[in-house]
Amino acid sequence: MRRYLVGGAVRDRLLGRPVVDHDHVVVGATPEEMLAQGFRPVGKDFPVFLHPDTGEEYALARTERKTGRGYHGFVVHADPRVTLEEDLARRDLTINAIAQDEHGTLVDPFDGQRDLEQRVLRHVSPAFVEDPVRLLRVARFAARFAPLGFQVAEETMALMRRMVAEGEVDHLVPERVWAETRRALGEAQPSAFLRVLRGAGALAALFPEVDALYGVPQRPEYHPEVDTGTHLELVLDMAARLAPGDDLVGFCALCHDLGKARTPADVLPSHIGHEHAGVAPVRALATRLKVPAEHAALAELVCREHLNAHRALELKPTTVLRLLNTLDALRRPQRLEVFLTVCEADKRGRLGREEAAYPQAGFLRAAREAAASVGAAGFVERGLTGPAIGEAMEKARVAAIAMLSRPAP
C-alpha cells in the first residue's frame, strides 16, 4: 500500500498558494485493507475513505471507461493493480495530475510542473472529451489563475470546441452547471470563465442570455468600452475585487444588464428600459440553473433597481424609501450591502472608470440608517393604532431621509 498526495494540494504548493484541501490516492490496497486500518468509507460510485485522525480523503487508485453520454456515462474500476500513472491519466489537466509521495518526491508523468511554469492549462489526454464537466472546470480554473497569467492551451480549446459541437454539454445537469458557475463567480477573475466558455462555443449553449450581450453596443460617453459583453466582464471582475469570494454578488453582477440584449436595434446604442426588460431573462437563467432562492431574488432586484441606485442622489426622499423597502433593507441590511456592491461594480466596471467614486452607496446606507431609526413605540405612546402607526412611520422616515445631506454626484 502506497499513499500519495494528489491534485490541488500539490499544484497549489508548487504555485506558492495556500493549500486548503489535502486529497490522497492509495495504490495497491483493497477496501478491506482500508477498513482494517480504521478508514471510514464515504464513496458511493468508487471507493473513497476518510482518514481516522485527520478526516482527509483517501481514494483508491482507479481507472474510468466511457460507456455513455454526459458525465454519468462512466464505469469506474478500482483495483490494487491500478498504477499511480493510470490513476493520474484520468485527470483533467496536467497541473492537477502531479502526485507527491510520503517522502516529498514528485511524480509528474504528464509534465504538469512545466505547464505550471509556463502558465498553461492543458488537458492530460484525449479522454478529456469524455466528461463535459471538464469544460466548465477548465473555465473555472481560468478564472482562478488568470491573475497569474495562465492561458488555456490551444489544443485544449480545440477539444472543448469539439465537445460542444458533438453535443456533450447538452448532457450537463443544471445542478452541476450551477456548482461550477458558483465557484467561478467567487474566483479572482470571473471574466476569464466567460471568455473561455465563449471561445469554446459553450457560453451560447449554457448561458444564452449572457452570450447575447456580446456585440451589443452602448453609448460611449457612459461606456467607453462600448460592447455590453466587455462591460459585463469588467463588472464581474470589479465585483470580485469589491467582494472577494462572494458568489451572491457575482451572480447578481452576471445578471444585472441582461435586458440590454433585448433592446430593439433601431434605438441602439441607447438602452431605455433595459432594467425592466432584463427581469424575464434573469428569471429564465435562474430557473434553468436552479440557483438558490436568494440568488434569484436579489439578481432580479439588482437588474430592476440598479439605475435607481445610480440616481440615488437625485431621487425624492419618498422614492429613496420605496427603494429601501423594495430591497427589504430595513429588516435585512445585508441585502442592501449586496445590492450596493453590485451597483458600485457596475459603475466602476467601465473602461477607465475603475477608480471612480460611488457616493451613492454612502448616501443609501445613511438613508437606511435614518429610516431604520424610526420605530413604532413613540407613535403608540401618542395613542395611534392600526394602519395609522404605519402611515406615521412612513412620513417620519421620509422626513428623516430628507434631512440628510447629499454629496455631489
N, C-alpha and C positions, 0 to 999 in steps of 0.2 A: 504494500500500500504506500503510495507516494502522494503527497499533498502539494498543491501549487496555488499561489495567489494569482488571480487572473483578472483580465478586463480593466475596468475603470480605475481600480486601485493602483495597478502597475502603471497605467497610462498617466494618471494624474501625478503620481510621484515623480515620474520622469519629466513631466512638464513643470514641476515645482508648485503644483496646485494642491490645496488641501484635499486630503483623502477622506471621503465620507463613508463609503461602504467598502467592506472587505469581503469579496466573494472568492471562493476556492473551488478548485476541481480536484477530484480524487481519482487517481489512476490505480488499477489493479485491485479494486475492492468490490465486494458484494454488499447488497443491502443488509444481509445478516451480520456481516462483519462490522458495518457501521453501527447497527443497533447494539451489538455486543460491547462496543466502546462507549455507549451512552449517548450517541447522537439521536436526536428526535426527528422522525420523518415528517415532512411537510409537503413534499411534491405530489401532485396529482397525475400529471402527464409523464413525468420522469422522476427518477429518484433524487430528491433534494433533502438534505438534513440540516438541522441546526446544531451547532456545537454545544455540548452540555454546559460549558462555562461561559463562553463569550457570546453565544447566540448568533454567531456569524454563519452564513450559508455555505454549505459544502455540497456540491453536486457531483454525482458520479460521472466520469467521462462518458460521452455518448456521441453517437452519430445520428444524422437525420436523413430520411429518404422522402422525396416528394411523391405524394400519391394523389393529389387533387389540387383544385384551385384555392387561392387565398392562403392565409397564414395558418389555418387549421389543417391544411392538407398535407400532413407530415406523419410518418411513422418514426418514432424515436427508438433507438437501440442503445441500451446501456449494458455494458459487459466488461468484466475485468480485463478482457483482451483489447479493448479500445485504447489506443495510444493517446498521449497528450497532443501530438500533432494532429491526429484525426479529430480530436475534440476542438482544437483551435481552428481547424479548417472550416468548421460550420459557422464561424462567427462572421459578423457583417463587415467590419473594417479592420484593416491591418493594425491600426493603432489600438484596437481592442482585442487583438489576438496575440498579445505578449503575455507570457507567464513568468513567474518567479518562484524558484524552489525555496525550501526552508533555509537554505544557506545564503540566499540573496542572489543566486545565479539566475540570469535571464535566459529564457527560451523564446526565441523570436524567429520562427520558421518563415514568416512572410514579410520580413523587413519592416516591421512596424516602427522600429526606432528610426530608420531612415526617413519614413514618412512623417514622424514627429518632428524631426529636424528640418525637413523641407516644407512642413506645414501643409500636408496633403491629406485629404480624406479619400482613401482608396479602398475599393472592395477587396475582399480576400480571394474570392474565386468566382467563376461564372455562376455558381449556385446562388449567388446573391439575388438573382432574378426570381428565385422560387418563393421568396417571402415578401409580400408588398409592404409590410410594416417597416422593412429596412429603408424604403424610400423616405418615409416620414422620419425615421431615426437619423438618416444622413442629414436631412434638412434641419433637424433639431440640433445635431452636433455642429452644424454650420453656424447656427445661431449662438451656440455656446463659445465656439472657438474662433469665430470671425475676428474678434478684437485682437487675437494673437496672430492673425494673418493667414489662417487656414483657408484653403480653397478645395472644392470638390474636384477630383481628377476627371479629366475629360472622358476617359474610358468608363469611369463610373457613371457620369452623367449620361453617356450613351446607353448604358444598361438600364438606367432609370427611365429614359425615354422609351426604350423597348418595353419595359414593364407597363407603362401607361398605354402604349399602342396595342399591346396584347390584352388589355383589359384586366390586368391583375389588381389594379387599385379599386376596381369596381367590387371586389370581394372584401374590402375592408369594412368592418362593422363600425357604426358610429362611435361606440364606446372607446374603441382603440384609436380612432382618429382624434377624438377629443383628448384622450390621455396624452398622446404625443404633442398635440397642439398646445395643451395647457402647460406642459413642461417647456415647450419652445417659447411661449409668451413670457415665461419667467426667466429666460436666459438674457445674457448681456446685450445681444444684438438681434432681436426678433426679425428685423428686416431680412436677414440672411435666410431665415426659414421660408419667407415668401419668395425670395429670388430663386432659391434652389428648386422649390416646387414649381415655380413658373417656368424655369429653364427646362424642367423635365416634362412639362405639359400637364402636371398633376394639379396645379392650382385651379385650372378651369374645371377639372373633374371633381375635385373635393370641395373647393370653395368658389363656386362660380360667381357669387355675389361680390367677392373680393377681386377676383380676376377681372371682372367687368370694369373696375375703376381705372385700369391701366389704359392709357391713351385718351382719357377724358380730360380736356383742358380746363383750367381755372383762370381767373383774372390775374394777370401777372403782378398788378400793383399790390394785391393781397397775398399772392402765392408766386414768388419768384421762381419756384421750381416748376410751375405750370401744371405738369402732369399729376393727376389725382393719385395714381398709384405710387408715384415717387413721394408725394406728400404723406400718404399713409405709412410708407416705410420710415420716413423721418419722424412721424408721430409715435410709431411703435418704439423706436429707439430712444426717443426722448422720454416716453413713459417708463421704459426700463431704467433710464438714468434717474428719474424722479422717484420711482418706487421699485427698487431692485427686487426681483423675485416675486412680484405681485401679479399673479395671472388674472386676477379680477380686473385690475387696472388695465392689463394688457388686452383682455378680451373686449372691454369697453372701448379701448383705443382702436382695436381692429374694426369695430362696428360703427364708429361714430359718423363716418361720411358715406355709408353705403348708398344713401339716396342720390348721390351725385351721378351714379351710373344710370339713373332714371331720368335725368334732365333731358328734355327734348332738344334735339340737335339745333333747332332754329333759334334757341335762346343762349346757347353756349357762347362764351365761357362763363356766363352768369349761372348761378345755381339757386335762384329764389325758390324757397320752399323745400330745399333738399332735406331739411331736418325732419319734415313730416313724411316725405317720400321714402325716407330710409327705414321707417318703422316696419314695413312689411318684409323687406329683405332681412332685417335683423331678426325678426321672429322666425322667418324661414330657416336661417342659418342656425339659430339657437335650438330650434325644434329638431332639425335634422341631426345635429351633433349631440343632442340630448345633454346640453350643458346644464349645470346646476341652476336652480330656480333664481337665486340671487344674481348670478352672472347674467341670465337672460333679462331679468327685470331692470337691472342697472344699465345694461347695454342699451336697452330701449330708451330709458330715461336720458342717458347721455346723448344718444342720437337726436332725440326730440328737443332737448333743452339746452344743448351746448351753446347755441347762439345767444340765448338769454344770459348765460354766464359771461360771454364776451361783451354784452351790452349792459352789464350789471350797474356800471357807474352812471348810466343814463336812465335806468328804469325808475318808474314811480315806486314809492315805498310799498304800495299795495301789490304791485307786480313782483317785487322782491320777496314779499311774504308768501305770495302764491307759489313762487318757485321753491322756496324752502319747504312749504307744505307738500308740494308735489313730490319732492325728494324724501319726505318724512324726516327731514333733517333735525327737527326739534326733538324728536324721540330717539333718532338714530344718527347721531352726529358723524359716525364713521362713514355713512353713506355720502354725506357732503364732502368728506375728505377724498373719497374715491372720485366723485364727480369733479371736484376742483382739480385734482391731479391730472385727470384725463383732459380737461379743458385747457389747463396750462400746457400740457404736452401738445395739444392741437395748435395753440397759438405759437409755441416755440418750435414746433416741428415744421419749419419752413426754411427754405434756403437763405442763409444769412441772418436768421432771426433767432438763432439758438440760445442767445443770452438775453433775449428781450425780457423786460419786467412784465409781471402779470398782477397788477394791483387789484384786479377784480377779485382774486382769491382772498386777499386780506379783508376786503370790504364785505364779502359774503360771509366770511367767518364772523366778523364783528356783528353783522346783521343777525346771524343766527344766535349769537350770544345775547344780543339785545332782546330779541323776540323771546328766547327761552327764559329770560329773567322775569317775564310777566307770568305770574301764576294766578290760580283761581281764588286763593284764600282771601285776598283783600276784597274781592267783589262779593264773595259770600258774606263777609262781615258787614258789607254795606247793604245786605238784605236782598241781593239779586239771586234769582233762582232759574233753573232750567236753561232754555236757549239764551236768555238774557246774559248769562255768565259768559257763554261763548262769544256772543256779539261784543260784549265789553272787552274781553281779552283780545279779540281781533283788532279792535280800534286802538287799544293800548299798545299792541305790538307794532302796528303800523306807525303810531306816533313815536315809539322808541327807535324804529329804523330811520324815521325822518330826521331824528336828532343827530344821527351820525354824520360826521364829516366825510366827504368823498374825495379821495385822491384824484389827481388829474389822470385821465386815461393814457 
